[in-house]
Amino acid sequence: MPGPIALLAAGLAGSAYLSARFSLEQDLLFLRISAAATFHLLRAERADQLNIFYILEQHAQHKTTASRPFLLFEGKSYTYWETYQIVLKYGAWLRARHGVKEKDIVAVNFQNSDMFIFLWLGLWAIGAKPAFINYNLAGAPLTHSLRVSTAKLALVDPQVADALTDQVRSDLPGVQFVVMTEEVDAEARKTDPVREPNPVRSESGRLNMALLIYTSGTTGLPKPALVSWGKVYGGTAMAAKGTGLKPADVLYTCMPLYHASAAMLGVCNVLFTGATLAIGRKFSTKTFWKDVRESNATVIQYVDQVTGENFDKKHRVRLAVGNGLRPDVWNRFKERFGIETIFEFYAATEGAGAAWNLSRNDLSAGAIGQFGALSRAISGGYRTAVVRLDYETELPWRDSKTGLCQRVKTGEAGEFLIRLPDDDIREKFQGYYGDSAATNAKVLRNVFRNGDAWFRSGDVLRWDSNGLLFFADRIGDTFRWKSENVSTAEVAQVLGMHPAVHEANVYGVELPHHDGRAGCVAIAFNSSHPNPELLASLANHVQKTLPRYAAPLFLRVVKEMALQNTGTNKLQKNVLQQQGVNPAKVEGDLLFWLRDGTYVPFTGSDWTKLQQGGVKL
């Protein structure tokens, strides 16, 4: 008969199998996240201390955390107490020098830096609301983003001040632009650190705006998503419990702080936990692991990309957190860099819910969500749905007799929906600031019964029989490149402004050894053949008017008749996407790619170099 040790080993092995098979750990995580978010939110709401400034203040004034490093950036270190004092100075300076009052919206157009965080928290310290502007924007998209924020003051990083052209300034006569030069920063830091009284930061409820974060959506210009205090607490609880972050941890991120992932799952996560935050100015394969090692980071953040450099495993990282890690590189990433655990999450800035996958094994590799029996019964039945999609209309399919939608079967793909309260959708979805039309477009009514309300994710997902949720595609024309959503409608509009362009069909193409999809445009020119001067002019046009990540990297020059339309009068993209930029598949069309500031011919030998990994775009 087996001995006690053998029985114990068998029992542990059986428990481990059952836990993995039925995702019991995920259910426990689901309960921990829900409980933590609810507890902290209710406590803060009752005390009228929803503002995250109070979390910073608590750490700064507590003897166990006051001297602990909060922020590491480019060789500089700031403790919680030092950060608190600087934040008070910035807040007092904004109030005295620029007249910023509680509830005012102030635009922050910055690359990642210590000053970004000080300005952000300084605005919260005086009860104001930051609107985070994507620092890559220029021209009309920048003007639009500033205008719809309603901000009368814009704080600008000197590194991106060149985008403040005379045209942008003249289009926004009511906005004061303050470039935060070293002299201006010195003036702010000389200000006495004044702590405003609590009523300045008073909030009537958790649905009040904490900040504005812009999202591209599926079409058009950036939209300001209203991020409530409740959403900040919920996202932070997910990150804190999902990563198991402890006060001794160092979380490193070089993802842009103007995005919700770095802002809430990075900065706010660290603040709530009392840990240390290390930030990089921007993502670079040359500096990523160097920064990770120098900061002694134990947790790193990623967004749908991994580094391509040949680094060893000499680091302290135990967990990587982020969204969009491709299934085909998931395990290679873990093995190459010796990272045991991946915390992949699925969420949208304006979304009404989230999913996550705390993965330590091959079973859940590549999934964006993992649900046990309990959480699946709730989220997979009552709170979420994957419904059949009409790909022609890009809307959920409806039964001709009942007018209702239909859930897909397990393993089938469809649009992911999240349940909203029928009578008060704002409880779960606050929408876009000042844009009721865009907000209403994200709400679907009469889905499974008359009067019900659901949030449209715009994403095509699928469940499997193990309770794993996988990403399949995005509805519409948006593609992702360099961690950014690119709207093909916006890019096509910019291209159409060039006098030599007759028509343009923009889409994303997959490239060997690259994440996401690179921008490509099937383009018809007014002239029969593009000369070098025309190509240089077009390249200059797109680089001046579009963010770098949105400028098309490839041109496919076609005849006008080759730009086919769909039945709904949309330019056909499917065949073009399938053919990609392989010269052997483009049916004799001329291909060009963006190199050294202009478009030059893209040849078969160039394609071979891409296939062999000899070119990095």
Residue pairs with C-beta under 8 A, 6 or more apart in sequence:
2 10
18 24
19 25
20 361
20 363
21 466
22 372
22 373
23 370
23 371
23 372
23 373
23 375
23 376
23 466
23 467
24 372
24 373
25 358
25 372
26 357
26 358
26 370
26 371
26 372
26 375
26 467
27 371
27 372
27 373
27 374
27 375
28 372
29 241
29 242
29 356
29 358
30 371
30 372
30 374
30 375
30 379
31 374
32 241
33 237
33 238
33 241
33 242
34 237
36 237
36 240
36 241
37 233
37 234
37 236
37 237
37 238
40 233
40 237
40 272
41 50
41 206
41 229
41 230
41 233
41 234
44 50
44 54
44 229
44 233
45 205
45 206
48 198
48 202
48 203
49 198
49 201
50 203
50 206
50 208
50 210
50 229
50 233
51 124
51 127
51 201
51 203
51 210
51 229
52 121
52 124
52 210
52 232
52 268
52 271
53 87
53 121
53 124
53 125
53 201
54 201
55 271
55 272
56 70
56 80
56 83
56 84
56 87
56 121
56 271
57 84
59 65
59 66
59 68
59 70
59 80
59 84
59 271
59 274
60 66
60 80
60 81
60 83
60 84
60 85
61 81
61 84
65 80
65 247
65 274
66 79
66 80
66 81
67 79
67 80
67 81
68 79
68 80
68 247
68 274
68 276
69 77
69 78
69 79
69 276
70 78
70 79
70 80
70 82
70 83
70 270
70 271
70 276
70 277
71 77
71 78
71 83
71 114
71 117
71 276
71 277
71 278
71 279
72 78
72 250
72 276
72 277
72 278
72 279
72 295
73 112
73 113
73 114
73 278
73 279
74 114
74 281
76 114
78 86
78 114
80 274
83 117
83 118
83 121
85 193
86 118
86 122
86 189
86 193
87 118
87 121
87 122
87 125
88 122
88 125
88 193
88 194
88 195
89 122
89 188
89 189
89 190
89 191
89 192
89 193
90 118
90 119
90 121
90 122
90 125
90 188
90 189
90 191
91 122
91 123
91 125
91 126
91 194
91 196
92 126
92 191
92 192
92 193
92 194
93 122
93 187
93 188
93 191
94 100
94 106
94 119
94 122
94 123
94 126
94 128
94 188
95 101
95 126
95 194
95 196
96 191
97 187
97 188
97 191
98 153
98 176
98 178
100 106
100 123
100 126
100 128
100 153
101 126
101 127
101 128
102 126
102 127
102 128
102 200
102 201
103 127
103 128
103 129
104 128
104 129
104 151
104 152
104 153
105 128
105 129
105 130
105 131
105 149
105 150
105 151
105 212
106 123
106 128
106 129
106 130
106 131
106 151
106 153
106 154
106 155
107 130
107 131
107 133
107 145
107 146
107 149
107 151
107 153
107 154
107 155
107 175
108 116
108 119
108 120
108 123
108 130
108 131
108 132
108 133
108 154
108 155
108 258
109 133
109 135
109 154
109 155
109 156
109 157
109 160
109 163
110 116
110 119
110 135
110 155
110 156
110 157
110 160
110 180
110 257
110 258
111 135
111 157
111 159
111 160
111 256
111 281
111 282
112 254
112 256
112 257
112 262
112 279
112 280
112 281
112 282
113 157
113 279
113 281
114 279
115 157
115 180
115 185
116 157
116 257
117 257
117 267
117 279
119 130
119 155
119 180
120 130
120 211
120 257
120 267
123 129
123 130
124 130
124 201
124 210
125 195
125 196
125 201
126 196
126 200
126 201
127 196
127 200
127 201
127 202
129 209
129 210
129 211
129 212
130 211
130 212
131 149
131 151
131 211
131 212
131 214
131 224
132 211
132 212
132 213
132 214
132 257
132 258
132 259
132 263
133 142
133 145
133 146
133 149
133 154
133 214
133 258
134 145
134 214
134 222
134 256
134 258
134 547
135 157
135 159
135 160
135 163
135 256
135 258
136 484
136 547
136 548
136 549
137 145
137 163
137 222
137 547
138 163
138 165
138 544
138 545
138 546
138 547
139 163
139 165
139 167
139 168
139 544
139 545
140 221
140 545
141 221
141 222
141 490
141 547
142 163
142 168
143 167
143 168
143 171
143 172
144 221
144 222
145 214
145 221
145 222
145 224
146 154
146 168
146 172
146 175
147 171
147 172
148 223
148 224
148 433
148 434
148 435
149 212
149 224
149 433
150 433
150 434
151 175
152 174
152 175
152 176
153 175
153 176
153 178
154 175
154 176
154 177
154 178
155 178
155 180
156 164
156 177
156 178
156 179
156 180
157 179
157 180
158 179
158 180
158 181
161 179
164 177
164 179
169 175
169 177
178 184
203 229
206 228
206 229
206 230
206 233
207 228
207 229
207 230
207 426
207 427
207 430
208 228
208 229
209 226
209 227
209 228
209 430
209 433
210 227
210 228
210 229
210 231
210 232
211 227
211 263
212 224
212 225
212 226
212 227
212 433
213 224
213 225
213 227
213 258
213 259
213 260
213 263
213 349
214 222
214 223
214 224
214 225
214 258
214 349
215 222
215 223
215 225
215 348
215 349
215 350
215 485
216 222
216 223
216 478
216 484
216 485
216 486
216 487
216 490
217 223
217 438
217 458
217 478
217 485
217 487
218 458
218 474
218 475
218 476
218 477
218 478
218 487
219 476
219 477
219 478
219 487
219 488
219 489
219 490
220 487
220 489
220 490
221 487
221 490
223 350
223 432
223 435
223 438
224 432
224 433
224 434
224 435
225 260
225 349
225 350
225 430
225 431
225 432
225 433
226 350
226 430
226 431
226 432
226 433
227 260
227 264
227 349
227 430
228 430
231 264
231 430
232 264
232 268
234 354
235 260
235 264
235 265
235 268
235 347
235 354
236 264
236 265
236 268
236 269
236 271
236 272
238 265
238 345
238 347
238 354
238 356
239 245
239 264
239 265
239 266
239 268
239 269
239 321
239 345
240 269
240 272
240 273
242 321
242 343
242 345
242 356
242 358
243 251
243 269
243 299
243 319
243 321
243 343
244 319
245 251
245 269
245 270
245 273
245 275
245 299
246 273
246 275
247 273
247 274
247 275
248 275
248 298
249 273
249 275
249 276
249 298
249 299
250 275
250 276
250 277
250 278
250 295
250 296
250 297
250 298
250 299
251 266
251 269
251 270
251 275
251 276
251 277
251 278
251 297
251 298
251 299
251 300
251 301
252 278
252 279
252 280
252 291
252 292
252 295
252 297
252 299
252 300
252 301
253 262
253 266
253 277
253 278
253 279
253 280
253 300
253 301
254 279
254 280
254 281
254 282
254 283
254 284
254 288
254 291
254 301
255 261
255 262
255 266
255 283
255 301
255 302
255 303
255 322
255 483
256 262
256 282
256 483
257 263
257 266
257 267
257 279
259 303
259 349
260 347
260 349
261 301
261 303
261 322
261 323
262 301
265 301
265 321
265 345
266 277
266 279
266 301
267 277
269 275
270 276
270 277
278 291
278 295
278 297
280 287
280 288
280 291
283 305
283 483
285 307
285 308
285 309
286 309
288 307
288 309
289 307
289 309
289 311
289 315
291 297
292 300
292 315
292 317
293 314
293 315
296 316
297 315
297 316
297 317
298 316
298 317
298 318
298 319
299 317
299 318
299 319
299 320
299 321
300 317
300 319
300 320
300 321
300 339
301 320
301 321
301 322
302 320
302 321
302 322
302 324
302 325
303 322
303 323
303 324
303 483
304 322
304 323
304 324
304 325
304 326
304 480
304 483
304 515
304 516
305 324
305 482
305 483
305 515
305 516
306 325
306 329
306 333
306 515
308 513
308 616
311 337
313 337
313 338
315 337
315 338
317 337
317 338
317 339
318 339
318 340
318 341
319 339
319 340
319 341
319 342
319 343
320 333
320 339
320 341
320 342
320 343
321 342
321 343
321 344
321 345
322 343
322 344
322 345
323 344
323 345
323 346
323 347
323 368
324 480
324 483
324 515
325 333
325 342
325 344
325 366
326 366
326 515
327 365
327 366
327 470
328 366
329 515
330 342
330 365
330 366
331 362
331 365
333 339
333 342
334 340
334 342
340 360
341 358
341 359
341 360
342 357
342 358
342 359
342 360
342 365
343 356
343 357
343 358
343 359
344 356
344 357
344 359
344 367
344 368
345 354
345 355
345 356
345 357
345 368
346 354
346 355
346 356
346 368
346 369
346 469
346 471
347 353
347 354
347 355
348 457
350 429
350 430
350 431
350 432
350 442
351 418
351 429
351 455
351 457
352 418
352 419
352 420
352 428
352 429
352 455
353 379
353 383
353 384
353 418
353 428
353 455
355 368
355 369
355 371
355 379
355 469
356 369
356 370
357 364
357 367
357 368
357 369
357 370
357 468
357 469
358 370
359 365
359 367
359 370
363 466
363 468
364 370
364 468
366 470
367 468
367 469
367 470
368 461
368 469
368 470
368 471
369 468
369 469
370 467
370 468
370 469
371 379
371 380
371 467
371 468
371 469
372 467
373 467
376 467
380 463
380 467
382 419
383 418
383 419
384 416
384 417
384 418
384 419
385 405
385 407
385 416
385 417
385 419
385 447
385 448
385 454
386 407
386 408
386 412
386 413
386 414
386 415
386 416
386 417
386 461
386 462
386 463
387 396
387 397
387 405
387 406
387 407
387 408
387 414
387 415
387 417
387 447
388 396
388 397
388 405
388 406
388 407
388 408
388 412
388 414
389 395
389 396
389 397
389 413
389 414
389 415
389 460
389 475
390 396
390 397
392 566
392 567
392 568
393 568
394 475
394 476
396 405
396 414
396 415
396 417
396 444
396 447
396 456
397 405
397 406
398 404
398 405
399 405
399 406
403 446
404 446
404 447
404 448
404 449
405 444
405 447
405 448
407 414
408 414
408 462
410 463
410 464
410 465
411 462
411 463
411 464
411 465
412 462
413 460
413 461
413 462
413 472
413 473
414 460
414 461
414 462
415 456
415 457
415 458
415 459
415 460
415 461
415 475
416 457
416 459
416 460
416 461
417 444
417 447
417 454
417 455
417 456
417 457
418 428
418 454
418 455
418 457
419 428
419 452
419 453
419 454
419 455
420 427
420 428
420 429
420 443
420 453
420 454
420 455
421 427
421 428
421 453
422 451
422 452
422 453
425 443
425 453
425 455
428 455
429 439
429 442
429 443
429 455
431 438
431 439
431 442
432 438
432 439
441 456
442 455
442 456
442 458
443 453
443 454
443 455
443 456
444 453
444 454
444 455
444 456
445 451
445 452
445 453
445 454
446 452
447 453
447 454
458 474
458 475
458 476
459 471
459 472
459 473
459 474
459 475
460 471
460 472
460 473
460 474
460 475
461 469
461 470
461 471
461 472
462 469
462 470
462 472
463 469
463 470
464 470
474 480
477 487
477 488
477 489
477 506
477 507
477 573
478 485
478 486
478 487
478 488
479 485
479 486
479 488
479 507
479 508
479 516
479 517
479 519
480 486
480 508
480 516
480 517
481 508
481 516
481 517
481 518
481 519
481 549
481 550
482 516
482 548
482 549
483 516
483 549
484 547
484 549
484 550
486 508
486 519
486 549
486 550
487 550
488 506
488 507
488 508
489 506
490 546
490 550
491 504
491 506
491 519
491 521
491 542
491 546
491 550
491 552
492 504
492 505
492 506
492 521
494 541
494 542
494 545
494 546
495 501
495 504
495 506
495 521
495 523
495 538
495 541
495 542
495 552
496 503
496 504
497 541
497 545
498 537
498 538
498 541
499 526
500 525
500 526
500 527
500 530
500 534
500 537
500 538
501 523
501 524
501 525
501 526
501 538
502 524
502 525
502 526
502 560
503 523
503 524
503 560
503 563
504 521
504 522
504 523
504 524
505 521
505 522
505 523
505 563
505 571
505 572
505 573
505 576
506 519
506 520
506 521
506 552
507 517
507 520
507 521
507 522
507 573
507 576
507 577
508 516
508 517
508 518
508 519
508 520
508 577
509 517
509 518
509 520
509 554
509 577
509 580
509 581
510 517
510 518
510 580
511 517
511 518
511 580
511 581
511 610
511 617
512 610
512 611
512 613
513 610
513 613
513 616
514 616
514 617
518 553
518 554
518 581
518 617
519 550
519 551
519 552
519 553
519 554
520 552
520 553
520 554
520 555
520 556
520 576
520 580
520 581
521 552
521 554
521 555
521 556
522 556
522 558
522 562
522 563
522 576
522 589
523 555
523 556
523 557
523 558
524 557
524 558
524 559
524 560
524 562
524 563
525 534
525 557
527 534
530 557
530 590
530 592
530 599
532 598
535 555
535 592
535 598
535 599
535 600
536 597
536 598
536 599
538 555
538 599
539 594
539 597
539 598
539 599
540 597
540 598
542 551
542 552
543 551
543 597
551 594
552 594
553 593
553 594
553 617
554 581
554 591
554 592
554 593
554 594
554 602
555 590
555 591
555 592
555 593
555 599
556 576
556 581
556 586
556 589
556 590
556 591
557 589
557 590
557 591
557 592
558 589
562 589
563 571
563 572
564 571
564 572
564 575
565 571
565 572
566 572
579 585
579 586
579 587
581 591
581 593
581 602
581 607
582 607
583 591
583 602
583 603
583 604
583 607
584 604
584 607
590 601
591 601
591 602
591 603
592 599
592 600
592 601
592 602
593 599
593 600
593 602
593 606
606 615
609 615
